Structure formats: C-alpha cells, structure tokens
Amino acid sequence: MVPSIQLGLQGAITPFKSPPPDSKSIFDFSIAGPLAGLLVSFLFLIAGMQISSSMDLTDANQLPAFPVGMLKMSTLGGGVVDYFIGGGTLMTSAPEAVLALHPMAIAGFSGMISNALALLPLGNTDGGRISMAMFGRRGAHVVSIMTTLLLCAVGLAGLDEERILLVYTLFAMIWQREAESPALNEVDELDFTRGVFGIAVSSLVLLTLLPII
C-alpha cells in the first residue's frame, strides 16, 4: 500500500498467483475492479453533493471540512463539486481554503482519485497490466516511462500541490516494477472493442486526475 496523508492508504500489490490465459483475461481482470470503483465513487460524490447543497446553514456547519486544494486536483471531481455549490466558488477559492462537504461526497471524491490512480499505466499496477494487454510488454514499458515523465512534469509545474501523483509514481517505481507473470498466450492481440474501451477509460482517468488550472 502507498500512504497518503490526505486519502489514507492507496493501492495494493496484487501479483498473479498463476499465469493468466491470454491478454484478454489480463485486460478484463485488471480493468473490472478499478473501473467499477471509479463509477460507484462518482455516484457517491453526486449523491453526497446533493445532500450537502440541500442542507441549511446550521446543519452544513456541522459537516467535515475538506481542503479546496484537494478538490482542485481533479477536473472531473472538482467540476462536480463546483457545479453543486455554484457561482464558480471552487475555481476562485484559494487552495488552503476548506469547504464543508457531506461524508458521502468526501468518500466519493477520494474513491475516484484512488481508483483512477490504480488505472495509471505504471509498473504492474492494474493500469500497467491494461497497458501490457493493449500494447505488449515493450509498448507498455514505453507508456510507463512517458506516464512517469508526465506526472513528474505536472508536479514540477506546481499543478500537483498535494503531491499525491508524485507519491503514487514513486510507489509504482519502487514496489510495482517487478516483471509480471507472462500469459500462456501472448501472441493473440487484444480485440478492437477492448482497445476502444481501454482508450475511453484512459480518457476518464485523465479527466479525474487532471488538475483544475
């Protein structure tokens, strides 16, 4: 697990106990859990924000305070929050400011970040396995390097103020870099439908982890 002061424990090392049958099996196994978690977390965020926005001022003051800086690290999650609070409040607030949010909204936002991180194509994380299924071992290695450089650039540019992306990248480079167990059949390529689906999920991950500028 990789520790995060803001979000607790993120990610897990889940090595294959036996060689998977083929690339399709790797893709399906790796994408199912994080994608389901991401979608359920999104629904939790919406439900939590609906509750938060319907509360009167007295009840809202009893809600936990969540840092705006965290919310701004996700274009998708932060956009949902800003939609419900209205008036572009999130966009104009300083990163050190806080917003009172329902625990369900906080759980939903945190879950979105956690599951999106798991889908990043780094090492042998779920995202790394998806990349290997789509591009092969050599292609996945290139994608992993490019992703690492991109995340480091985001951090150096000051867009990752909470340092969550940099910490997760370090976690993947140290604890998730072992060679994955080869599939019994690595000759057959991934089918077109799964390829398109993988690209669509990658776009969703990008929206979730791309900071609000």
Summary of the structure (lengths in Angstrom):
residues: 213
radius of gyration: 18.3
end to end distance: 29.3
largest distance: 62.4
contacts: 695
relative contact order: 0.20
helix: 62%
strand: 7%
